[in-house]
Amino acid sequence: MPFCQVTNATIYYEEIGVGQPIIMLHGFTPDHRLMKGCMEPIFTQREGWKRIYLDLPGMGKTKDYEHIHNTDDMLEAVVEFIQTVLPSQSFVIAGESYGGYLTRGILQKLEDRILGVAFVCPMIVPEKQDRIVPAHTIVAANQPFLATLTKQEVDDFSTHQVVLDAYNWHRYTNEVLVGCQLADEAFLEKILQNYGFSFALKDILFQQPSLFLVGKQDSVVGYQDALHLLKFFPRATFSILDRAGHNLQIEQSHLFHVLISEWLDRVEETNSSFFL
């Protein structure tokens, strides 16, 4: 069971494959299984990549994080993790939700080492009341399947997903919910009190291949706030997907697979010297 000791945490992580490193950052409350579940199928037919999935402090199996008090501290822990497991190496990074917010902080600190970024339903605005989000709606529901669940399960499922069927339930419970059940709720509540960085994120013109995947029905972080970043990513594909909420990677799994794969193609093409 691999752990990485940084100043303010003992970070659990899993490393799969060999080649160009790609850091995977999940969102707030779940654990590494969220990213592993959606990303690993993409690499079954793609060699040359070392995938690094970590549990953020307060989530999953990461421990010894009592000295982390806010998102600034969270960022410092992740940056130190990267510098420890990938000393001086270039890398690619994919961040989901809160992990996408952290990715922007990492980009500010380690831009010269980053060969590409992907944002999946990224949190752009930390303060919930300031986000532009649609009302939560259910796009599709398989009523015969929902009848097999308990009322509590249906309530939870319908609160977090916009497509309610057996496939989505299986992946939601095995990739998202399992991690949420391990979360240190008291610690996360503390982080929520200082959810945004204490510093302003710089408007960096990032010239490497990038990808934004946002859900048209994402009632958690929305999609409109992310549009303001597009001008700073001249090599970005920006996709707003219908039939997708905050778990876009599950609800639109085929498009997710295609768009992430195409982004990786662009990263390999642009940085061919790193993929010899």
C-alpha positions in Angstrom: 0.0 0.0 0.0 2.0 3.1 -1.2 2.0 6.3 0.8 4.0 9.5 0.2 5.0 11.5 3.3 4.7 15.2 2.8 5.0 17.9 5.4 1.4 18.0 6.5 0.0 14.6 5.4 0.7 11.0 4.5 -0.8 10.7 1.1 -2.2 7.4 -0.3 -1.7 6.9 -4.0 -1.8 4.2 -6.6 0.6 4.1 -9.6 -0.4 2.1 -12.7 1.6 1.7 -15.9 5.0 3.1 -17.1 5.8 6.1 -19.2 4.8 9.8 -19.1 3.3 10.6 -15.7 -0.3 11.8 -15.4 -1.6 13.1 -12.1 -5.3 12.4 -11.4 -7.1 14.6 -8.9 -10.6 13.8 -7.7 -13.2 16.2 -6.3 -14.3 17.1 -2.7 -15.4 14.1 -0.6 -14.9 11.1 -2.9 -11.5 9.4 -3.3 -9.1 8.2 -6.0 -11.6 5.6 -7.2 -13.7 8.4 -8.9 -10.8 9.1 -11.3 -9.6 5.6 -11.5 -13.0 4.3 -12.6 -13.4 6.7 -15.5 -9.7 7.0 -16.6 -8.4 3.4 -16.5 -10.6 2.1 -19.2 -9.1 4.7 -21.6 -5.6 3.2 -21.0 -6.5 -0.4 -21.8 -5.5 0.3 -25.4 -3.0 3.1 -24.8 0.6 2.5 -23.6 3.3 4.9 -22.5 1.5 6.5 -19.6 2.1 6.2 -15.8 -1.2 7.0 -14.1 -0.9 8.4 -10.6 -4.2 8.4 -8.5 -4.0 10.0 -5.1 -6.4 10.5 -2.2 -6.7 14.2 -1.2 -6.2 14.9 2.6 -9.4 14.1 4.5 -10.5 11.7 1.8 -9.9 8.0 1.1 -6.9 6.4 2.8 -4.7 9.6 3.2 -3.9 10.2 6.8 -2.0 12.5 9.2 -3.6 15.6 7.8 -4.6 17.4 11.0 -2.3 20.4 10.2 -4.1 21.1 7.0 -6.6 23.9 7.6 -7.7 25.3 4.3 -7.4 24.9 0.5 -4.0 26.8 0.5 -2.7 24.0 2.7 -4.3 21.4 0.5 -2.6 22.8 -2.6 0.8 22.8 -0.8 0.4 19.2 0.1 -0.5 18.2 -3.4 2.4 20.2 -4.9 4.8 18.7 -2.4 3.5 15.2 -3.3 4.1 15.9 -7.0 7.6 17.2 -6.3 8.3 14.1 -4.2 7.1 11.4 -6.5 8.1 13.2 -9.7 11.2 15.2 -8.9 12.0 17.5 -11.8 9.8 15.5 -14.2 7.3 16.9 -16.6 3.8 15.6 -16.2 0.2 15.9 -17.3 -2.7 16.5 -15.0 -6.4 15.8 -14.9 -8.6 17.4 -12.2 -12.3 16.8 -11.5 -14.5 19.4 -9.6 -12.4 20.6 -6.6 -9.5 18.7 -8.1 -9.9 21.0 -11.1 -9.6 24.0 -8.8 -6.5 22.6 -7.3 -5.2 22.0 -10.8 -5.3 25.7 -11.5 -3.3 26.3 -8.4 -0.7 23.7 -9.5 -0.6 25.3 -12.9 0.3 28.6 -11.3 3.2 27.0 -9.3 4.5 24.4 -11.8 3.5 25.6 -15.2 6.8 24.9 -16.9 6.6 21.2 -16.1 3.0 20.6 -17.2 2.5 19.2 -20.7 -1.3 19.2 -20.7 -4.3 19.7 -18.5 -7.9 18.3 -18.5 -10.7 19.8 -16.4 -13.7 17.6 -15.7 -16.7 19.5 -14.2 -14.2 21.9 -12.6 -15.0 24.1 -9.7 -14.2 27.6 -10.8 -16.0 29.7 -8.2 -15.5 28.4 -4.6 -18.4 30.3 -3.1 -21.6 28.4 -3.9 -23.8 31.5 -3.9 -21.7 33.1 -6.6 -21.8 30.3 -9.1 -24.0 30.3 -12.2 -25.7 27.0 -12.0 -28.9 25.5 -13.5 -31.6 24.1 -11.4 -31.2 20.4 -10.7 -33.2 18.3 -13.2 -33.5 14.6 -14.0 -33.0 14.1 -17.7 -33.7 10.3 -17.9 -34.9 7.8 -15.4 -35.5 4.0 -15.6 -38.5 3.6 -13.3 -38.5 -0.2 -13.2 -34.9 -0.1 -12.1 -35.5 2.6 -9.5 -38.3 0.5 -8.1 -35.6 -2.1 -7.0 -33.9 0.5 -4.8 -34.8 1.8 -1.3 -36.3 5.2 -1.0 -33.1 6.5 0.7 -31.1 5.1 -2.3 -33.4 6.7 -4.8 -33.3 10.1 -2.9 -29.5 10.0 -2.8 -29.2 8.9 -6.5 -31.6 11.5 -7.8 -29.9 14.2 -5.8 -26.5 13.6 -7.4 -27.2 12.3 -10.9 -29.3 13.5 -13.8 -29.5 10.0 -15.5 -31.0 7.3 -13.3 -30.5 3.8 -14.5 -28.7 0.6 -13.6 -25.5 1.5 -15.3 -25.2 4.9 -13.6 -26.2 3.4 -10.3 -23.5 0.8 -10.4 -20.8 3.3 -11.3 -22.0 5.9 -8.9 -22.0 3.5 -6.0 -18.7 1.9 -6.9 -16.7 5.0 -7.9 -18.2 7.9 -6.1 -20.3 6.8 -3.1 -17.7 4.4 -1.7 -15.2 7.2 -1.4 -17.7 9.6 0.1 -18.3 7.0 2.9 -14.7 7.2 3.9 -14.5 11.0 4.1 -13.6 12.8 7.3 -16.7 15.0 7.4 -15.5 17.2 10.3 -12.2 17.9 8.6 -14.0 18.7 5.3 -16.4 21.0 7.0 -13.3 22.9 8.3 -11.9 23.2 4.8 -15.2 24.5 3.5 -14.8 27.5 5.8 -11.7 28.5 3.7 -12.7 26.8 0.5 -11.1 29.2 -1.9 -7.4 30.1 -2.2 -6.4 33.1 -0.1 -4.6 34.4 -3.2 -5.9 35.4 -6.6 -5.2 32.9 -9.4 -3.2 34.5 -12.1 -4.5 34.6 -15.7 -1.8 32.3 -17.2 -1.8 31.8 -20.9 -1.3 28.1 -21.1 -0.1 26.9 -24.5 -0.2 23.2 -24.0 -3.1 20.9 -25.2 -6.1 21.3 -22.8 -9.6 20.0 -22.3 -12.7 21.3 -20.5 -15.6 18.9 -20.0 -18.6 20.4 -18.4 -22.2 19.2 -18.0 -25.2 21.2 -19.3 -27.2 20.0 -16.3 -24.4 20.4 -13.7 -26.2 22.0 -10.8 -23.2 21.8 -8.5 -20.6 24.0 -10.3 -22.4 24.7 -13.6 -20.7 25.2 -16.9 -20.9 29.0 -17.6 -18.2 30.1 -15.1 -15.7 27.9 -16.9 -16.3 29.7 -20.2 -14.4 32.7 -18.8 -11.2 30.7 -18.8 -11.2 29.6 -22.4 -9.3 32.7 -23.6 -6.3 31.6 -21.4 -6.1 28.1 -23.0 -5.5 28.6 -26.7 -5.0 24.9 -27.3 -8.2 23.9 -25.4 -11.2 21.9 -26.6 -14.3 23.0 -24.6 -17.2 20.6 -24.6 -20.6 21.3 -22.9 -22.4 18.0 -22.8 -26.1 17.5 -22.6 -27.4 14.7 -20.5 -24.6 15.3 -18.0 -24.6 16.6 -14.5 -21.7 16.8 -12.0 -20.8 13.2 -12.7 -20.4 13.7 -16.4 -17.7 11.0 -16.6 -20.4 8.4 -15.8 -23.5 9.9 -17.5 -21.7 10.6 -20.8 -19.1 7.8 -20.5 -18.7 7.3 -24.3 -18.1 11.0 -25.1 -15.8 11.2 -22.0 -13.7 8.3 -23.3 -13.5 9.8 -26.8 -12.7 13.4 -25.7 -10.1 12.4 -23.1 -8.5 10.0 -25.7 -8.3 12.8 -28.3 -6.8 15.2 -25.7 -4.1 12.6 -24.9 -3.5 12.2 -28.6 -2.8 16.0 -28.8 -0.6 15.9 -25.8 1.5 13.1 -27.4 1.6 14.9 -30.7 2.7 18.2 -29.2 5.3 16.7 -26.9 6.5 13.9 -29.0 10.0 14.0 -27.6 8.6 12.9 -24.2 7.0 9.8 -25.8 9.9 8.1 -27.5 
